């Protein structure tokens, strides 16, 4: 049986690492699909406009679902300061990463941003008092090695702009750890709503600068992106209700696997041998952690 810990308002944790890993991978798939749609329309619009439209759709969708389910009580916040900090971290992570894309090659930007799980593993013992042994550290580092094999960043030295995706990864790691910290007393819908609202408002502030009126088709794609984004973030929030941050961190790497699959199905991109090797390292690191968690759950079961 899963271990359940309830907090204020009935929100709580369910210690079920397998479900947490599944939520992380499912959220990564939806987030990658969202990225593909945004990539499709991003050439004609500035970042603030995209975030405002996509975020606005996501906020309206969340409100509609809460209204239909008569769950408007979810707007009551147990940890207002933590929710504000989480929204700021989410905004900062998004804008740092996008600006890094403008100044650096895509491969290097993504490779550096994927140090996020390393930050999570390093900070989890300090911020959440989670125990991280050498086996988890090894699995995370093997997964990161797989990322480097796939993306093979250039060897000509890192530009100062490398601080942007690294900063985005650090902000994202702190956001994830904070999510885990408040998961016992805060409903997932509450965290989802206020973070999504924060990003949408930040985009709206920037949207008037360089505004381009989108066609109906582009609005439709951004609306679908908003749907995918809200579902992906809900799954990622649920992830930290089910499992420790350091346990699920390596499964963020699954987004690269989804990206390869979507790239092949839509654009006909065929992975080369180095990409397949990197994917094998990613899958291996995730399966190892899943195996370790399964053994520990059996040992702790009464």
C-alpha positions in Angstrom: 0.0 0.0 0.0 1.1 3.6 -0.6 1.9 5.8 2.4 -0.5 8.7 2.6 0.3 11.9 4.5 -2.5 14.5 4.7 -2.0 18.2 5.2 -4.3 21.2 5.6 -7.5 21.1 3.5 -7.1 17.4 2.7 -4.2 17.9 0.4 -1.4 15.5 1.0 1.4 13.3 -0.2 1.1 9.7 -1.4 4.5 8.1 -1.4 4.3 6.2 -4.6 7.6 6.6 -6.6 6.3 4.7 -9.6 3.4 7.0 -10.1 5.7 10.0 -9.6 8.0 8.8 -12.3 5.0 8.2 -14.7 3.7 11.7 -14.0 7.1 13.2 -14.8 7.4 11.3 -18.1 3.8 12.0 -19.1 4.3 15.7 -18.3 7.5 15.7 -20.3 5.6 14.3 -23.3 2.9 16.9 -23.1 5.4 19.7 -22.6 7.4 18.5 -25.6 4.3 18.6 -27.7 3.6 22.1 -26.5 7.1 23.1 -27.4 6.6 21.7 -30.9 3.5 23.8 -31.4 5.1 26.9 -30.1 8.1 26.3 -32.4 5.7 26.1 -35.3 4.3 29.6 -34.7 7.2 31.3 -32.9 8.8 32.8 -36.0 6.2 35.6 -36.3 5.6 36.5 -32.6 7.8 37.7 -29.8 8.1 35.7 -26.6 5.9 37.9 -24.4 3.0 37.6 -26.8 3.3 33.8 -27.0 3.4 33.5 -23.3 0.4 35.9 -22.8 -1.8 34.1 -25.3 -0.9 30.6 -24.3 -1.0 31.4 -20.6 -4.3 33.2 -20.9 -5.9 30.1 -22.6 -4.4 27.9 -19.9 -5.8 30.1 -17.1 -9.3 30.2 -18.6 -9.1 26.4 -19.0 -8.2 25.9 -15.4 -10.9 28.3 -14.3 -13.5 26.4 -16.4 -12.5 23.0 -15.0 -12.6 24.3 -11.4 -16.0 25.9 -12.0 -17.4 22.7 -13.5 -16.1 20.6 -10.6 -17.3 23.1 -8.0 -13.7 23.5 -6.7 -13.4 27.2 -6.5 -12.3 26.8 -2.9 -9.0 25.8 -4.4 -8.1 29.5 -4.7 -7.5 29.5 -1.0 -3.7 29.4 -0.5 -2.1 27.7 2.4 1.4 29.0 1.6 1.0 32.4 -0.1 4.6 33.4 0.1 5.8 30.0 -1.3 3.3 30.3 -4.2 4.5 33.8 -5.0 8.2 32.6 -5.0 7.3 29.6 -7.2 5.6 31.8 -9.7 8.6 34.1 -9.8 10.9 31.2 -10.3 8.8 29.9 -13.1 8.8 33.3 -14.9 12.5 33.6 -14.4 13.2 30.1 -15.7 11.1 30.7 -18.9 12.6 34.0 -19.8 16.2 33.0 -19.1 15.9 29.9 -21.2 14.3 31.7 -24.2 16.9 34.5 -24.1 19.6 31.9 -24.0 18.2 30.5 -27.2 18.7 33.8 -28.9 22.3 34.1 -28.0 23.6 30.5 -28.2 23.2 27.4 -30.5 20.1 25.3 -29.6 22.2 22.2 -28.7 24.4 24.0 -26.2 21.5 25.8 -24.7 19.5 22.7 -24.1 22.5 20.7 -22.9 23.3 23.3 -20.2 19.7 23.6 -19.2 19.6 19.8 -18.5 21.9 20.3 -15.5 18.6 20.9 -13.7 18.4 17.3 -12.2 22.0 17.8 -10.9 20.8 20.9 -9.1 17.8 19.1 -7.7 19.9 16.2 -6.4 22.5 18.6 -4.9 19.9 20.8 -3.2 17.3 18.2 -2.1 19.3 17.2 1.0 19.8 20.9 2.0 16.3 22.3 1.3 14.1 19.2 1.9 16.4 17.0 4.1 16.1 14.2 1.6 18.7 11.5 1.6 20.6 11.2 -1.6 23.0 8.3 -1.8 25.9 7.7 -4.2 23.7 5.4 -6.3 21.2 8.1 -7.1 24.0 10.5 -7.8 25.6 8.0 -10.2 22.3 7.5 -12.0 21.7 11.3 -12.4 25.3 11.8 -13.7 24.9 8.9 -16.2 21.7 10.5 -17.4 23.4 13.8 -17.9 26.2 12.1 -19.8 23.5 10.7 -22.1 22.3 14.2 -22.7 25.8 15.4 -23.6 26.2 12.4 -26.0 23.0 13.3 -27.8 23.5 17.0 -28.0 27.3 16.9 -28.3 27.9 20.6 -27.3 30.7 22.4 -29.0 34.2 22.2 -27.6 35.2 25.8 -28.3 34.5 27.1 -24.8 31.4 28.4 -23.3 30.1 31.9 -24.0 29.0 34.1 -21.1 25.4 33.5 -22.4 25.8 30.0 -21.0 24.8 31.5 -17.7 21.3 32.0 -19.0 20.3 28.4 -19.5 22.3 27.5 -16.4 20.3 30.1 -14.5 17.1 28.7 -16.0 18.0 25.2 -14.8 18.8 26.5 -11.3 15.4 28.4 -11.1 13.6 25.3 -12.4 15.3 23.1 -9.8 14.4 25.5 -7.0 10.8 25.6 -8.3 10.6 21.8 -8.2 12.0 21.5 -4.7 9.6 24.2 -3.5 6.8 22.2 -5.2 7.8 19.2 -3.2 8.0 21.2 0.0 4.5 22.6 -0.2 2.8 19.5 -1.7 1.7 18.2 1.7 -0.5 21.2 2.4 -1.3 22.7 -1.0 -3.6 21.3 -3.7 -2.1 20.7 -7.1 -4.8 22.9 -8.8 -3.9 25.8 -6.5 -0.2 25.6 -7.4 -1.0 25.2 -11.1 -3.4 28.1 -11.2 -1.2 30.7 -9.5 2.0 29.8 -11.4 0.2 29.8 -14.7 -1.4 33.1 -13.9 2.0 34.6 -13.0 3.6 33.6 -16.3 0.6 34.8 -18.3 0.7 38.2 -16.6 4.4 38.5 -17.1 3.9 37.8 -20.8 1.1 40.3 -21.0 3.4 43.0 -19.6 5.9 42.4 -22.5 3.3 41.6 -25.2 2.6 45.2 -26.3 6.2 45.6 -27.4 6.3 44.3 -31.0 2.8 43.0 -31.0 1.7 41.1 -34.2 -1.9 40.2 -34.7 -2.1 36.4 -35.0 -4.2 34.7 -37.6 -7.1 32.4 -36.4 -5.0 29.3 -37.1 -2.1 30.5 -35.0 -4.5 31.4 -32.2 -5.9 27.8 -32.4 -2.4 26.3 -32.2 -1.5 28.5 -29.2 -4.8 27.5 -27.5 -3.9 23.9 -27.9 -0.4 24.7 -26.6 -2.1 26.3 -23.5 -4.1 23.1 -23.0 -1.0 20.9 -23.3 1.0 23.2 -21.0 -1.5 23.3 -18.2 -1.9 19.5 -18.3 1.9 19.0 -18.3 2.4 21.3 -15.4 -0.4 19.6 -13.4 1.4 16.2 -13.9 4.7 17.7 -12.9 3.1 19.2 -9.7 1.6 15.8 -9.0 5.0 14.2 -9.5 6.3 15.8 -6.3 3.2 14.7 -4.3 4.1 11.1 -5.2 7.9 11.0 -4.9 11.0 12.7 -3.6 12.5 15.3 -5.8 15.8 13.5 -6.1 14.1 10.3 -7.2 12.1 11.7 -10.1 14.7 14.3 -11.2 16.4 11.9 -13.8 13.1 11.3 -15.5 13.1 14.8 -16.8 15.6 13.5 -19.3 12.7 11.6 -20.9 11.8 14.8 -22.7 14.7 14.2 -25.1 13.3 10.8 -25.9 9.9 12.3 -26.7 11.5 15.0 -28.8 13.3 12.4 -30.9 10.1 10.4 -31.4 8.1 13.6 -32.3 10.9 14.8 -34.6 10.9 11.4 -36.5 7.1 11.3 -36.8 6.6 14.9 -37.9 9.8 16.0 -39.6 11.3 12.6 -40.5 14.5 13.1 -38.4 16.2 9.7 -37.9 18.4 9.4 -34.8 22.1 8.6 -35.5 24.2 6.2 -33.5 25.4 8.8 -31.0 21.8 9.8 -30.4 20.8 6.2 -29.8 23.7 5.7 -27.4 22.7 8.7 -25.4 19.1 7.5 -25.3 20.3 4.2 -24.0 22.1 5.9 -21.2 19.0 8.0 -20.3 16.7 5.0 -20.2 19.3 3.0 -18.2 19.6 5.6 -15.6 15.9 5.9 -15.1 15.3 2.2 -15.0 18.1 1.8 -12.4 16.5 4.4 -10.1 13.0 2.7 -10.6 14.6 -0.6 -9.7 16.3 0.8 -6.6 13.0 2.5 -5.4 11.1 -0.8 -5.9 13.6 -2.7 -3.7 13.5 0.0 -1.0 9.7 0.0 -1.0 9.7 -3.8 -0.5 12.1 -3.5 2.4 10.1 -0.8 4.1 6.7 -2.5 3.6 5.3 -3.8 6.9 
